[in-house]
Amino acid sequence: MDMGIRGRKALLTGASKGIGRACAEALAGEGVDITIVARNLETLEATAQDIRAKTGVKVTTVAADITTEEGRAAALAACPEPDILYNNAGGAAPGDFRNWSRDDWVAAVDLMMVPPILMIRDTVDGMMERGFGRIVNGISRSVKIAQPELGLSNGARSGLVGFVAGIARQTIRHNVTINNLLPGIFDSDGQREHIAGMLEPNGKTFDEIWDARAAGNPAGRYGRTEEIGAYCAFLCSTHAGFITGQNLLVDGGSYPGTF
């Protein structure tokens, strides 16, 4: 299927590895020129080189912390009029809410909720004026299936979902859609970091937890990052102009509800 976005410009944050990189690769594969943002310059440049070699599109890199005003300004200076915006951020470490201070909660909001909202604020009006825009937020299934150890993520990411629910109905008449991807367990660095944070002395090993999670998923495996990348590319396509304000699970069927 031709996604109809060849020659468009995409700005992707948290896109040097894992699911973010997979989304960048999928868009580049459709002929989209991409600007990828992450904090680690070495990883970012290696990713950019790989994508250029595979696709031949223009890949611009911005080594910046998107949670800061300076980082967001640098990203937008490199791609001031994106047709596509992909917001992605790492999650907070697992833990017990009894041990989290007010500062921990504020930091979680500053990481997972506020930066995507500010990036949307700074790009959405231009998209509406130009008559095309696709905004995709990489979130987590935790907003649908709350993980007890991920209380910081459950709360902050749900705040972003609530914000999107309102604005996405205001932009679609201008051919600008805003949707959220909710990944379940994926074979990614983020998943490994999550499990590493759950390890306890004399408890289950990393491999035991890793294997049990795959076995417990209805698909019997972890998702492949290229699977969610393809989904992102479709949501950014000309064919997805009637989809907005949606929270789209990509979880191998682990969500147990009917609706």
ZADO-1210 file (C-alpha; in nm, 4 decimals, padded with zeros to 6 digits):
<atoms>
<atom x="00.0000" y="00.0000" z="00.0000" code="MET" pos="1"/>
<atom x="00.1308" y="00.3450" z="-00.0886" code="ASP" pos="2"/>
<atom x="00.0944" y="00.5531" z="00.2272" code="MET" pos="3"/>
<atom x="00.0814" y="00.8761" z="00.0275" code="GLY" pos="4"/>
<atom x="00.3362" y="01.0593" z="00.2443" code="ILE" pos="5"/>
<atom x="00.6481" y="01.0487" z="00.0253" code="ARG" pos="6"/>
<atom x="00.8287" y="01.3820" z="00.0497" code="GLY" pos="7"/>
<atom x="00.6664" y="01.4766" z="00.3810" code="ARG" pos="8"/>
<atom x="00.8736" y="01.5862" z="00.6818" code="LYS" pos="9"/>
<atom x="00.8596" y="01.4094" z="01.0172" code="ALA" pos="10"/>
<atom x="00.9969" y="01.5094" z="01.3562" code="LEU" pos="11"/>
<atom x="01.0441" y="01.2186" z="01.5967" code="LEU" pos="12"/>
<atom x="01.1590" y="01.2421" z="01.9579" code="THR" pos="13"/>
<atom x="01.3136" y="00.9534" z="02.1501" code="GLY" pos="14"/>
<atom x="01.3893" y="00.7958" z="01.8144" code="ALA" pos="15"/>
<atom x="01.7453" y="00.6636" z="01.8343" code="SER" pos="16"/>
<atom x="01.6539" y="00.3107" z="01.9448" code="LYS" pos="17"/>
<atom x="01.3708" y="00.0737" z="02.0265" code="GLY" pos="18"/>
<atom x="01.0164" y="00.1553" z="01.9244" code="ILE" pos="19"/>
<atom x="01.1032" y="00.5165" z="01.8422" code="GLY" pos="20"/>
<atom x="01.3689" y="00.4040" z="01.5980" code="ARG" pos="21"/>
<atom x="01.1301" y="00.1533" z="01.4430" code="ALA" pos="22"/>
<atom x="00.8776" y="00.4318" z="01.3789" code="CYS" pos="23"/>
<atom x="01.1506" y="00.6466" z="01.2225" code="ALA" pos="24"/>
<atom x="01.2607" y="00.3594" z="00.9976" code="GLU" pos="25"/>
<atom x="00.9039" y="00.2877" z="00.8878" code="ALA" pos="26"/>
<atom x="00.8397" y="00.6500" z="00.7927" code="LEU" pos="27"/>
<atom x="01.1727" y="00.6764" z="00.6134" code="ALA" pos="28"/>
<atom x="01.0815" y="00.3611" z="00.4233" code="GLY" pos="29"/>
<atom x="00.7783" y="00.5496" z="00.2929" code="GLU" pos="30"/>
<atom x="00.9982" y="00.8277" z="00.1579" code="GLY" pos="31"/>
<atom x="00.9532" y="01.0690" z="00.4475" code="VAL" pos="32"/>
<atom x="01.2463" y="01.2959" z="00.5368" code="ASP" pos="33"/>
<atom x="01.2989" y="01.2587" z="00.9093" code="ILE" pos="34"/>
<atom x="01.4489" y="01.4558" z="01.1953" code="THR" pos="35"/>
<atom x="01.5276" y="01.2305" z="01.4883" code="ILE" pos="36"/>
<atom x="01.5895" y="01.3560" z="01.8397" code="VAL" pos="37"/>
<atom x="01.7556" y="01.1813" z="02.1338" code="ALA" pos="38"/>
<atom x="02.0048" y="01.2614" z="02.4065" code="ARG" pos="39"/>
<atom x="02.2852" y="01.0219" z="02.3145" code="ASN" pos="40"/>
<atom x="02.4694" y="01.1610" z="02.0123" code="LEU" pos="41"/>
<atom x="02.6640" y="00.8429" z="01.9357" code="GLU" pos="42"/>
<atom x="02.3550" y="00.6225" z="01.9267" code="THR" pos="43"/>
<atom x="02.1631" y="00.8878" z="01.7338" code="LEU" pos="44"/>
<atom x="02.4261" y="00.9180" z="01.4617" code="GLU" pos="45"/>
<atom x="02.4570" y="00.5395" z="01.4243" code="ALA" pos="46"/>
<atom x="02.0808" y="00.5145" z="01.3791" code="THR" pos="47"/>
<atom x="02.0816" y="00.7970" z="01.1256" code="ALA" pos="48"/>
<atom x="02.3560" y="00.6324" z="00.9214" code="GLN" pos="49"/>
<atom x="02.1659" y="00.3030" z="00.9110" code="ASP" pos="50"/>
<atom x="01.8419" y="00.4682" z="00.8012" code="ILE" pos="51"/>
<atom x="02.0126" y="00.6742" z="00.5320" code="ARG" pos="52"/>
<atom x="02.1818" y="00.3639" z="00.3933" code="ALA" pos="53"/>
<atom x="01.8558" y="00.1670" z="00.3876" code="LYS" pos="54"/>
<atom x="01.6190" y="00.4318" z="00.2522" code="THR" pos="55"/>
<atom x="01.8122" y="00.7174" z="00.0928" code="GLY" pos="56"/>
<atom x="01.5958" y="00.9823" z="00.2597" code="VAL" pos="57"/>
<atom x="01.7263" y="01.2903" z="00.4332" code="LYS" pos="58"/>
<atom x="01.7911" y="01.2177" z="00.8014" code="VAL" pos="59"/>
<atom x="01.8689" y="01.5070" z="01.0358" code="THR" pos="60"/>
<atom x="01.9860" y="01.4444" z="01.3909" code="THR" pos="61"/>
<atom x="01.9374" y="01.6592" z="01.6992" code="VAL" pos="62"/>
<atom x="02.1136" y="01.5579" z="02.0207" code="ALA" pos="63"/>
<atom x="01.8931" y="01.7214" z="02.2825" code="ALA" pos="64"/>
<atom x="01.6852" y="01.6641" z="02.5923" code="ASP" pos="65"/>
<atom x="01.3274" y="01.7191" z="02.4814" code="ILE" pos="66"/>
<atom x="01.2163" y="01.7765" z="02.8421" code="THR" pos="67"/>
<atom x="01.3979" y="02.1114" z="02.8379" code="THR" pos="68"/>
<atom x="01.2980" y="02.4330" z="02.6653" code="GLU" pos="69"/>
<atom x="01.6361" y="02.4410" z="02.4933" code="GLU" pos="70"/>
<atom x="01.5970" y="02.0852" z="02.3677" code="GLY" pos="71"/>
<atom x="01.2541" y="02.1495" z="02.2225" code="ARG" pos="72"/>
<atom x="01.3773" y="02.4689" z="02.0575" code="ALA" pos="73"/>
<atom x="01.6658" y="02.2803" z="01.8970" code="ALA" pos="74"/>
<atom x="01.4314" y="02.0113" z="01.7629" code="ALA" pos="75"/>
<atom x="01.1949" y="02.2670" z="01.6124" code="LEU" pos="76"/>
<atom x="01.4801" y="02.4703" z="01.4676" code="ALA" pos="77"/>
<atom x="01.5926" y="02.1595" z="01.2789" code="ALA" pos="78"/>
<atom x="01.2391" y="02.0810" z="01.1573" code="CYS" pos="79"/>
<atom x="01.0261" y="02.3952" z="01.1951" code="PRO" pos="80"/>
<atom x="00.7296" y="02.2806" z="00.9846" code="GLU" pos="81"/>
<atom x="00.6803" y="01.9069" z="01.0381" code="PRO" pos="82"/>
<atom x="00.3943" y="01.7303" z="00.8659" code="ASP" pos="83"/>
<atom x="00.4301" y="01.4440" z="01.1126" code="ILE" pos="84"/>
<atom x="00.5157" y="01.4587" z="01.4823" code="LEU" pos="85"/>
<atom x="00.5975" y="01.1483" z="01.6839" code="TYR" pos="86"/>
<atom x="00.6317" y="01.2066" z="02.0583" code="ASN" pos="87"/>
<atom x="00.8165" y="00.9401" z="02.2525" code="ASN" pos="88"/>
<atom x="00.9634" y="00.9356" z="02.6019" code="ALA" pos="89"/>
<atom x="01.1099" y="00.6754" z="02.8297" code="GLY" pos="90"/>
<atom x="00.9169" y="00.5744" z="03.1369" code="GLY" pos="91"/>
<atom x="00.9872" y="00.6168" z="03.5062" code="ALA" pos="92"/>
<atom x="01.1532" y="00.3395" z="03.7036" code="ALA" pos="93"/>
<atom x="00.9314" y="00.0770" z="03.8689" code="PRO" pos="94"/>
<atom x="00.8729" y="00.1096" z="04.2404" code="GLY" pos="95"/>
<atom x="00.6298" y="00.1393" z="04.5308" code="ASP" pos="96"/>
<atom x="00.4221" y="00.4572" z="04.5475" code="PHE" pos="97"/>
<atom x="00.4873" y="00.4753" z="04.9223" code="ARG" pos="98"/>
<atom x="00.8468" y="00.5614" z="04.8436" code="ASN" pos="99"/>
<atom x="00.7780" y="00.8357" z="04.5879" code="TRP" pos="100"/>
<atom x="00.8028" y="01.1994" z="04.6895" code="SER" pos="101"/>
<atom x="00.6269" y="01.4969" z="04.5381" code="ARG" pos="102"/>
<atom x="00.9444" y="01.5622" z="04.3388" code="ASP" pos="103"/>
<atom x="00.9204" y="01.2129" z="04.1898" code="ASP" pos="104"/>
<atom x="00.5666" y="01.2808" z="04.0715" code="TRP" pos="105"/>
<atom x="00.6556" y="01.6195" z="03.9262" code="VAL" pos="106"/>
<atom x="00.9537" y="01.4668" z="03.7456" code="ALA" pos="107"/>
<atom x="00.7291" y="01.1996" z="03.5954" code="ALA" pos="108"/>
<atom x="00.4871" y="01.4598" z="03.4624" code="VAL" pos="109"/>
<atom x="00.7792" y="01.6646" z="03.3277" code="ASP" pos="110"/>
<atom x="00.9081" y="01.3576" z="03.1443" code="LEU" pos="111"/>
<atom x="00.5979" y="01.1854" z="03.0086" code="MET" pos="112"/>
<atom x="00.3143" y="01.4404" z="02.9946" code="MET" pos="113"/>
<atom x="00.4318" y="01.7995" z="02.9528" code="VAL" pos="114"/>
<atom x="00.6907" y="01.7712" z="02.6696" code="PRO" pos="115"/>
<atom x="00.4527" y="01.6051" z="02.4195" code="PRO" pos="116"/>
<atom x="00.1863" y="01.8650" z="02.4977" code="ILE" pos="117"/>
<atom x="00.4332" y="02.1482" z="02.4364" code="LEU" pos="118"/>
<atom x="00.5523" y="01.9891" z="02.1118" code="MET" pos="119"/>
<atom x="00.1916" y="01.9599" z="01.9964" code="ILE" pos="120"/>
<atom x="00.1301" y="02.3227" z="02.0943" code="ARG" pos="121"/>
<atom x="00.4250" y="02.4388" z="01.8844" code="ASP" pos="122"/>
<atom x="00.3398" y="02.2399" z="01.5707" code="THR" pos="123"/>
<atom x="-00.0335" y="02.1823" z="01.5443" code="VAL" pos="124"/>
<atom x="-00.1403" y="02.5281" z="01.4231" code="ASP" pos="125"/>
<atom x="00.1045" y="02.5141" z="01.1341" code="GLY" pos="126"/>
<atom x="-00.0240" y="02.1705" z="01.0401" code="MET" pos="127"/>
<atom x="-00.3815" y="02.2969" z="01.0354" code="MET" pos="128"/>
<atom x="-00.2874" y="02.5977" z="00.8247" code="GLU" pos="129"/>
<atom x="-00.1158" y="02.3695" z="00.5703" code="ARG" pos="130"/>
<atom x="-00.4081" y="02.1251" z="00.5675" code="GLY" pos="131"/>
<atom x="-00.2197" y="01.8124" z="00.6715" code="PHE" pos="132"/>
<atom x="-00.0811" y="01.6798" z="00.9975" code="GLY" pos="133"/>
<atom x="-00.0335" y="01.3527" z="01.1781" code="ARG" pos="134"/>
<atom x="00.0615" y="01.3429" z="01.5454" code="ILE" pos="135"/>
<atom x="00.1298" y="01.0109" z="01.7139" code="VAL" pos="136"/>
<atom x="00.2196" y="00.9751" z="02.0795" code="ASN" pos="137"/>
<atom x="00.4069" y="00.6656" z="02.1901" code="GLY" pos="138"/>
<atom x="00.2554" y="00.5930" z="02.5295" code="ILE" pos="139"/>
<atom x="00.2047" y="00.2561" z="02.7019" code="SER" pos="140"/>
<atom x="-00.0585" y="-00.0064" z="02.7633" code="ARG" pos="141"/>
<atom x="-00.0328" y="00.1016" z="03.1302" code="SER" pos="142"/>
<atom x="-00.3051" y="00.3603" z="03.0654" code="VAL" pos="143"/>
<atom x="-00.5406" y="00.0677" z="02.9907" code="LYS" pos="144"/>
<atom x="-00.3843" y="-00.2055" z="03.2044" code="ILE" pos="145"/>
<atom x="-00.2367" y="-00.0302" z="03.5043" code="ALA" pos="146"/>
<atom x="00.0852" y="-00.1945" z="03.6221" code="GLN" pos="147"/>
<atom x="00.1166" y="-00.1681" z="04.0031" code="PRO" pos="148"/>
<atom x="00.4911" y="-00.1058" z="03.9899" code="GLU" pos="149"/>
<atom x="00.4487" y="00.1664" z="03.7245" code="LEU" pos="150"/>
<atom x="00.2378" y="00.4140" z="03.9187" code="GLY" pos="151"/>
<atom x="00.4376" y="00.7135" z="03.7990" code="LEU" pos="152"/>
<atom x="00.3872" y="00.6103" z="03.4373" code="SER" pos="153"/>
<atom x="00.0214" y="00.5182" z="03.4929" code="ASN" pos="154"/>
<atom x="-00.0514" y="00.8666" z="03.6212" code="GLY" pos="155"/>
<atom x="00.1598" y="01.0881" z="03.3964" code="ALA" pos="156"/>
<atom x="00.0782" y="00.9080" z="03.0724" code="ARG" pos="157"/>
<atom x="-00.2931" y="00.9078" z="03.1541" code="SER" pos="158"/>
<atom x="-00.2712" y="01.2851" z="03.1826" code="GLY" pos="159"/>
<atom x="-00.1391" y="01.3047" z="02.8269" code="LEU" pos="160"/>
<atom x="-00.4173" y="01.0771" z="02.7049" code="VAL" pos="161"/>
<atom x="-00.6751" y="01.3022" z="02.8671" code="GLY" pos="162"/>
<atom x="-00.5313" y="01.6100" z="02.6992" code="PHE" pos="163"/>
<atom x="-00.5247" y="01.4444" z="02.3567" code="VAL" pos="164"/>
<atom x="-00.8875" y="01.3372" z="02.3924" code="ALA" pos="165"/>
<atom x="-00.9935" y="01.6996" z="02.3898" code="GLY" pos="166"/>
<atom x="-00.7714" y="01.8567" z="02.1261" code="ILE" pos="167"/>
<atom x="-00.7916" y="01.5720" z="01.8721" code="ALA" pos="168"/>
<atom x="-01.1589" y="01.6550" z="01.8068" code="ARG" pos="169"/>
<atom x="-01.0694" y="02.0153" z="01.7276" code="GLN" pos="170"/>
<atom x="-00.8013" y="01.9469" z="01.4677" code="THR" pos="171"/>
<atom x="-00.9421" y="01.6710" z="01.2478" code="ILE" pos="172"/>
<atom x="-01.1567" y="01.9007" z="01.0327" code="ARG" pos="173"/>
<atom x="-00.8257" y="02.0520" z="00.9196" code="HIS" pos="174"/>
<atom x="-00.6913" y="01.7061" z="00.8259" code="ASN" pos="175"/>
<atom x="-00.4760" y="01.6896" z="01.1391" code="VAL" pos="176"/>
<atom x="-00.5128" y="01.3762" z="01.3475" code="THR" pos="177"/>
<atom x="-00.3748" y="01.2975" z="01.6932" code="ILE" pos="178"/>
<atom x="-00.3584" y="00.9405" z="01.8203" code="ASN" pos="179"/>
<atom x="-00.1851" y="00.7387" z="02.0886" code="ASN" pos="180"/>
<atom x="-00.0063" y="00.4073" z="02.0443" code="LEU" pos="181"/>
<atom x="-00.0195" y="00.1825" z="02.3507" code="LEU" pos="182"/>
<atom x="00.2492" y="-00.0849" z="02.3171" code="PRO" pos="183"/>
<atom x="00.2497" y="-00.3936" z="02.5320" code="GLY" pos="184"/>
<atom x="00.5595" y="-00.6081" z="02.5732" code="ILE" pos="185"/>
<atom x="00.8118" y="-00.5537" z="02.2955" code="PHE" pos="186"/>
<atom x="01.1587" y="-00.6921" z="02.2414" code="ASP" pos="187"/>
<atom x="01.3262" y="-00.3591" z="02.3136" code="SER" pos="188"/>
<atom x="01.5780" y="-00.1882" z="02.5371" code="ASP" pos="189"/>
<atom x="01.2930" y="-00.0243" z="02.7264" code="GLY" pos="190"/>
<atom x="01.1441" y="-00.3610" z="02.8164" code="GLN" pos="191"/>
<atom x="01.4813" y="-00.4874" z="02.9363" code="ARG" pos="192"/>
<atom x="01.5283" y="-00.1796" z="03.1532" code="GLU" pos="193"/>
<atom x="01.1808" y="-00.2296" z="03.2978" code="HIS" pos="194"/>
<atom x="01.2503" y="-00.5888" z="03.3970" code="ILE" pos="195"/>
<atom x="01.5937" y="-00.4987" z="03.5345" code="ALA" pos="196"/>
<atom x="01.4203" y="-00.2503" z="03.7637" code="GLY" pos="197"/>
<atom x="01.1939" y="-00.5241" z="03.8990" code="MET" pos="198"/>
<atom x="01.4734" y="-00.7573" z="04.0104" code="LEU" pos="199"/>
<atom x="01.4948" y="-00.8271" z="04.3825" code="GLU" pos="200"/>
<atom x="01.7594" y="-01.0022" z="04.5929" code="PRO" pos="201"/>
<atom x="01.6872" y="-01.3751" z="04.6022" code="ASN" pos="202"/>
<atom x="01.3961" y="-01.3234" z="04.3647" code="GLY" pos="203"/>
<atom x="01.3392" y="-01.4390" z="04.0086" code="LYS" pos="204"/>
<atom x="01.6198" y="-01.3889" z="03.7610" code="THR" pos="205"/>
<atom x="01.6001" y="-01.1589" z="03.4615" code="PHE" pos="206"/>
<atom x="01.5614" y="-01.4554" z="03.2242" code="ASP" pos="207"/>
<atom x="01.2846" y="-01.6089" z="03.4353" code="GLU" pos="208"/>
<atom x="01.0828" y="-01.2870" z="03.4306" code="ILE" pos="209"/>
<atom x="01.1550" y="-01.2250" z="03.0610" code="TRP" pos="210"/>
<atom x="01.0450" y="-01.5741" z="02.9583" code="ASP" pos="211"/>
<atom x="00.7384" y="-01.5692" z="03.1826" code="ALA" pos="212"/>
<atom x="00.6165" y="-01.2450" z="03.0279" code="ARG" pos="213"/>
<atom x="00.6393" y="-01.3874" z="02.6785" code="ALA" pos="214"/>
<atom x="00.4659" y="-01.7094" z="02.7835" code="ALA" pos="215"/>
<atom x="00.1884" y="-01.5139" z="02.9547" code="GLY" pos="216"/>
<atom x="00.1028" y="-01.3095" z="02.6470" code="ASN" pos="217"/>
<atom x="-00.1739" y="-01.4548" z="02.4259" code="PRO" pos="218"/>
<atom x="00.0642" y="-01.4291" z="02.1300" code="ALA" pos="219"/>
<atom x="00.3215" y="-01.6299" z="02.3230" code="GLY" pos="220"/>
<atom x="00.5985" y="-01.3842" z="02.2373" code="ARG" pos="221"/>
<atom x="00.7237" y="-01.0305" z="02.2534" code="TYR" pos="222"/>
<atom x="00.6248" y="-00.7869" z="01.9830" code="GLY" pos="223"/>
<atom x="00.8783" y="-00.6959" z="01.7172" code="ARG" pos="224"/>
<atom x="00.9527" y="-00.3267" z="01.7025" code="THR" pos="225"/>
<atom x="00.9022" y="-00.3199" z="01.3258" code="GLU" pos="226"/>
<atom x="00.5398" y="-00.4264" z="01.3839" code="GLU" pos="227"/>
<atom x="00.4573" y="-00.1129" z="01.5797" code="ILE" pos="228"/>
<atom x="00.6664" y="00.0937" z="01.3380" code="GLY" pos="229"/>
<atom x="00.4408" y="-00.0187" z="01.0532" code="ALA" pos="230"/>
<atom x="00.1328" y="00.0714" z="01.2559" code="TYR" pos="231"/>
<atom x="00.2753" y="00.4183" z="01.3192" code="CYS" pos="232"/>
<atom x="00.3440" y="00.4672" z="00.9488" code="ALA" pos="233"/>
<atom x="-00.0166" y="00.3809" z="00.8665" code="PHE" pos="234"/>
<atom x="-00.1512" y="00.6271" z="01.1249" code="LEU" pos="235"/>
<atom x="00.0657" y="00.8935" z="00.9592" code="CYS" pos="236"/>
<atom x="-00.0595" y="00.8073" z="00.6112" code="SER" pos="237"/>
<atom x="-00.3204" y="00.9731" z="00.3922" code="THR" pos="238"/>
<atom x="-00.5426" y="00.6692" z="00.4562" code="HIS" pos="239"/>
<atom x="-00.5794" y="00.7424" z="00.8290" code="ALA" pos="240"/>
<atom x="-00.7455" y="01.0828" z="00.8080" code="GLY" pos="241"/>
<atom x="-01.0639" y="00.9575" z="00.9772" code="PHE" pos="242"/>
<atom x="-00.8866" y="00.8221" z="01.2863" code="ILE" pos="243"/>
<atom x="-00.8290" y="01.0650" z="01.5716" code="THR" pos="244"/>
<atom x="-00.8306" y="01.0748" z="01.9499" code="GLY" pos="245"/>
<atom x="-00.7805" y="00.7010" z="01.9698" code="GLN" pos="246"/>
<atom x="-00.5752" y="00.4899" z="02.2103" code="ASN" pos="247"/>
<atom x="-00.4600" y="00.1998" z="01.9981" code="LEU" pos="248"/>
<atom x="-00.3318" y="-00.1103" z="02.1735" code="LEU" pos="249"/>
<atom x="-00.0490" y="-00.3061" z="02.0147" code="VAL" pos="250"/>
<atom x="-00.0109" y="-00.5743" z="02.2773" code="ASP" pos="251"/>
<atom x="-00.0544" y="-00.9240" z="02.1349" code="GLY" pos="252"/>
<atom x="-00.4032" y="-00.9461" z="02.2875" code="GLY" pos="253"/>
<atom x="-00.2986" y="-00.9001" z="02.6498" code="SER" pos="254"/>
<atom x="-00.5722" y="-00.6451" z="02.7267" code="TYR" pos="255"/>
<atom x="-00.8499" y="-00.8635" z="02.8707" code="PRO" pos="256"/>
<atom x="-01.1491" y="-00.6357" z="02.8118" code="GLY" pos="257"/>
<atom x="-01.4110" y="-00.6419" z="02.5379" code="THR" pos="258"/>
<atom x="-01.4142" y="-00.2631" z="02.4906" code="PHE" pos="259"/>
</atoms>
